[in-house]
Structures are given as structure tokens and as C-alpha cells.
């Protein structure tokens, strides 16, 4: 994978982590009144964990990279 492709994949993963975090927080609040959403919240949590692991794994492989987020 080229550096450009790697950076695009990382940015997409960061965007996905942001999106999943928001959903997980919302589902956590909903779970208080609707315990039936717990499996969905757990699934979102697993997906979030996998995305953040992938990001940290790539950082470990590539070393520190200077980047600016917009």
C-alpha cells in the first residue's frame, strides 16, 4: 500500500471511530431505559475496539507520522 493509500485508510478509520463513538455513547444512554439495545451497543463497542486497534497497530508499524486533521 502506498503512503497515500495508507494515510487515506487511516483517515477513514479515524472517521469511522468518531462515528462509532458517538453511536456507542447514544446507545449507552438509551440502554438505561431500553435494555434491549445492549447487544447493539456491545456490537458497536467491538467494532470500535477493532478500528482503534487497527489505527494503533498501523502507528506502531509506521512510526510517528506528522499529520494535520481538518
N, C-alpha and C positions, 0 to 999 in steps of 0.2 A: 504494500500500500504506500503510495507517495505521501510526502509530508502534508501536502494539501488535502488529500483524501483523509488522512489520519486526523487532521485538525477539524475538518468538516464533520467527521464521525464523532469526535469528542464534543463539538458544539451541539450536535444533535442529541447526544447523550445527556449533556448538561440541561438542555431544554426539556428533555423528557423527565429528568429528575425533578426539575422545578414543577412541572405539571403534575407528576405523581405525588409530590409532597403536598401540593395544595389539595388534591383529592383525598389523600390519606388524612389530612387534618380535618377536612369537612366530614368524612365518614366517621372519624373518631368522635366528633361532636354528635353526629346523628345516632351513633351506636348507643348513647345514653338512653335515648327514647325508643330506639328501634334495634334491639339486639340482633335481629335477623340480618343486619348489614355487616356483622362481624366477619363472616367468611370473605366478603368482598374487600373489606378493609385489610384483612390479612393477606389476600392475594396482591393487593396494591403494594403493601409493605414488602412482600417478597420481590416483586418486580423492581421496586425502588432500591432494595438492597443489591440486587443483581446489577442494576445500572451503575450505582455508585461504586460497586466493586470493580466493574469494568473500567470506569474512569480512573480509579486509583491504581489499578493494575497497569493501565497504559502509561500513567505518570511515572510509575516505578520503572517500566521498561525504557521509556524515552528520556527520563531525567527531567529536570526543570525546564520549562518552556516559557518564554515571555509571551504573554498574550493579553490582548485587550478585549473585554466584552462590551458589546454595545447594548 
